[in-house]
């Protein structure tokens, strides 16, 4: 059913849809389209559980907002509905820059507070929890008791979402308000490097400034280099070492002699990069690597990676490529804590000369690890003693040749970092 009616004194598109969950729903709740529905009755009345079959439920089923589906925001629940096993027919209002009442748990200030659709909740959440859909036009504090707030709401672009495969960004960025940071609407910063500049270092370069805020370093023996291939149109920074116990690496945002960036309680941070190890010779499996944050001013040798490929006792949070085991582990440590803490073992089984997108997200309370846009493992509490919260850190991508002989090689296609301040 499609109809236009009056809702909260604004003419909105109100539709009849099917909610697939069992929960009770309140007026002002947020729901998303179930665009990947596969278990339903098709237009011919045939039961199907096949994503290739044309299924009309993909444009009339709605569900509770979930990670990876926030860009499919459907609208606002119209009316109140009791819990019902197996789902039920409901009505939703679809706002187009119009006044609606949204259920929220935020302290709202008229004309200031931005509200978002957020994963795992029917309530409109804070900036950075998902796509921005509304601005409060009523001052009311709902942080103590959830309730309605009058807003001007609009629909996000439903087709803008990253892909787990390919060169571009993953769905990991669905919750980050990048466009608002760029426009100066919200307070934050963004760092993106596609490695199109002059990333060329020979051996024996302790630390040297390169383009786009990058500092690079290599070890002492000939054949330990950092370079960028001239025939790579999209830009790739390559770390290469031919000698046992020698490394090469890059850092950004405080890696040379500045204070670095900080994971703070209450501050949201997104980090993602596209990286790979190899190509390797057959049977060669002796390179270690690190992608993530580590304490500032770590130069070649004795930095975040030790000579034997293990993590040194430094402040760090990121992904560690375990030498000899062709896998990425999610790791963390605070200096003085001793050996590396592995939060997610085998977070990704790497394939030589094949890219993977590694992501780290901090919501201000916990840290989450992502591989190709999908969360791996559980949340890591930012309050844990070993997590380097409130510590100055920089971004690093480092390679250590553990076995020598045939070249050890690692490449980073791009890195993207954003933070709400």
Order of alpha helices (4+ residues) and beta strands (2+ residues): beta-beta-beta-beta-beta-beta-beta-beta-beta-beta-beta-beta-beta-beta-beta-alpha-beta-beta-beta-beta-beta-beta-beta-beta-beta-beta-beta-beta-beta-beta-beta-beta-beta
